[in-house]
Amino acid sequence: MFSLLRSIWISLAATALALGCIAPVAWSADTSSAPPAPAKGETAAADTKTDTQSSFIYKLTMADRLRVVVYGEPDLATITRIDARGNINLFLVGDVHVAGCTVNEAQRIIEAAYHDGRFLRSPQATISVEDYAPRTVTVDGQVKAPGSISLPVESTLTVYQAIIRAGGFTDVAKGSAVQVTRLMPDGTKKVFTVDVDSLIKGKGKTRERDDSLLLEPGDIIYVPERLI
């Protein structure tokens, strides 16, 4: 009897569904507890900060104190400081120029020195920074607090951030033509021009380099005076 009633009920339900009397149930995820999506401007700012930090790679500089180890050669291990010429002095090979190099680049240079000098067949060098040299940049010209600014250890600042730390522009500053002078590893000087004013005011003409130029120790930032 029960089976007969069940068959009749299933038949009636199928007929009603076919005639549109019963709507199929659609299941959907409950989004009431989902966090709100971040604003477009907040997302862009976060992406820019992340890109700036991730693009920084520390470069060795004068007065950094390094520990150099060559795998399997304990007699070659040493702790040395980068001198004023950008060199470190190593056993057997003598002076090796590493200032301005990343740690990985310096390791390859040391390996090449031992290999090319025919001291080792397949050297494997490892460098660790035992003591970081003071890392500063100079901000001069039309800023409210000119002087030296310390860079974070194993990190850096953008030109815009350095200007903010120097108190910001004076009323007569030409913020669209801030100059950054940098001494290159080969001894030459390179000058970058950065439109910090557009970065501060959020103008659309900002160039990508203006917000991505990362400062290096010894950089000199000069803010010229605006012609009135």
Phi, psi and omega in degrees: 000315179299320180296323179294314179298321180296320179295320179295318182296317179297321180295318180294319180296319179296321179295316180297321179295320179295325180278355178086013180284330180243124180270137177296145182276127178254125180268137179224152180288142178281115182258007184295333182262000181289140181291147179295146179291141180294150178296154184301319181294322179294320179297316181296319180295318179295319179297319181296317180296317180296316180298319182297315181292318185288338183275352182277129174232125184295136177245135181297144182224167181303138180082357169297138177258123188244145169256123181246125180233134175249121185303129178078004182230073183300333180290343181267354180293139182204160171242122187218156180249141179291125184276184185294341178268358180088016184252157166239152181254123183242153177299140177076312187267345179080218184286136176227128183276121181230351180298138181088356180261154168285168179299317179297318179296318180296322178298318179294323180295317179295318178299318179295323180296317179288326180286311183293332177279001178061033175270324181224146182283310181224072183291145175232106184260145176230132180241136171229142181273113180280326184208124181275139175288154174304130184243107184228157170234160180248131176246123185224170179094219188274066170235160187284335181223073181295154179148196182270144178233131179280138176271147177297151178292131179056028175210190181201189178230158169272169179298319179301315180295323178293321178297319179298317180292338177270015175093356181089178182284153168280176182291340184250015182286144173260084186288350181276356183221050178286131184255136176241116179258128185231134175274119183277161181304331181275005178094351179277163178251141178234136182245127176252141175249124186239132178270081181288329181301318179293326178294318182292318184271355178070033180287149184287345184275005180301130177277151182300323182294331182300327183258355183249352178290115181263136183286150177237155181305136180092351178299144176244119180258125180236127179255112182286168179269139179281135178286128183262000000 
